[in-house]
Amino acid sequence: MTPINAYAAQTESSPIAPFTIERREVGPQDVQIDILYCGVCHSDIHQARDEWGGSIFPMVPGHEIVGRIIKVGDQVTDFKVGELAGVGCFVDSCRTCPSCLANEEQYCDTAMVATYNDRDKEGNPTYGGYSTQIVTDQKYTLHVSEKLALEGVAPLLCAGITTYSPLRHWNIGKGHKVAIVGLGGLGHMGVKFAAAFGADVTVLSTSPSKEKDALALGAHHFAVTKDEATMKSLQGKFDFILSTISAQHDYNQYLNLLTLNGTMVVVGVPPQPSTVHAFSLIGKRRSLAGSLIGGIKETQEMLDYCAEHNIVSDVEVIKADYINEAYERMLKADVRYRFVIDIASLK
């Protein structure tokens, strides 16, 4: 076991603070990554504060990881020392269930092993990317292009794939009218991908001040959801709605904006269950669906697409010791659009 520097939450009420963890030795199928950047996801806050229940402490958050490989196992064939690599939201799965065999490991029937706040198959706690190194199985490691700024690549491992996957699954492209609800870490990537795929994109936001950013990110239209007249005029206008916000909100308000056979996909997770009225669905044969990140194959496809089309997240790079302030700012939606930790500050 190798001791390395990290930042961890000791309890649900304690600040994130310096901590030392141990990483396993590199096995035959493993790669060891020297972490360069790690994105900060809103789910890091939920789990570090045990807002979803079942959190494992001490906890080292972080599942948007990019770095450079410093060691590989003797049976590794897909990666070489010196290459860039990434690790996303999970680091293992059962590998044998129908979901895993279909390259949809995120829906593993046994349960995928999360990058942090989980236990591996030996029962050891998993620790995330708020740390200087990570050891992962090559099967759950991703190739990262040298073409893009790494700090902007890191959030693609969660915010990117979380929005890319549903847009691809529902075959969104030219001719579709798409609404993105919310313009945060997830929403801004949804705008970039939907626009890149050729859709006509509208951002729906409670904040009029975000219109300039929405258009700069690639949106064609912007609407303020607090304006009743505007929302009424948009009823039945969209083929597809991607809901990215994690604040409590009324799903019915957005379902009514869908056209015949339209679909709203939820990727944000509000703190409380939302009530959906049957009439919001049956009147126009609308669908309400959900989506969770993507499998390894699709995540690699997304990274390759981003490299080809020069797509990265808009980020604010911070030092590790700023993480608690970053959490508080995230809760106030005071970030454009993703915090990313420069792990050099941890070394």
Number of C-alpha atoms within 10 A of each C-alpha: 9 11 11 15 17 26 27 24 21 17 16 20 10 12 17 25 16 16 17 13 17 14 16 13 13 19 16 13 16 23 30 25 27 22 25 23 29 35 33 29 22 19 17 20 18 15 21 27 17 16 13 11 11 10 18 20 16 19 28 30 29 28 29 28 36 31 26 20 22 16 17 24 18 12 11 16 10 13 19 16 13 13 15 22 24 29 31 29 24 23 23 21 22 16 18 13 16 13 18 20 12 14 16 18 29 22 20 22 15 14 13 20 21 21 27 25 22 20 15 16 11 6 8 9 18 20 26 29 28 33 31 22 25 24 21 23 18 22 16 20 23 23 18 22 18 11 10 15 13 22 26 22 28 32 32 29 26 26 27 30 28 23 31 25 20 22 22 15 9 11 11 22 18 13 10 17 21 29 30 28 26 26 27 22 28 32 28 28 28 35 30 22 26 28 21 16 16 14 21 22 27 24 28 27 22 14 13 13 10 19 19 11 14 24 16 11 18 20 25 15 14 20 20 18 20 13 10 10 10 12 17 13 10 16 15 16 16 25 20 27 26 30 25 26 21 18 13 13 14 11 17 16 14 23 27 23 25 27 20 17 15 23 23 25 21 22 22 23 16 14 12 10 9 12 10 14 11 9 13 20 20 12 12 16 14 22 17 15 12 13 18 16 25 26 24 24 15 17 23 19 16 22 23 16 13 21 17 12 10 11 22 21 26 20 20 16 16 18 15 24 15 12 20 15 10 22 21 12 13 21 12 9 13 13 17 16 20 27 29 29 31 19 24 13 12 17 11
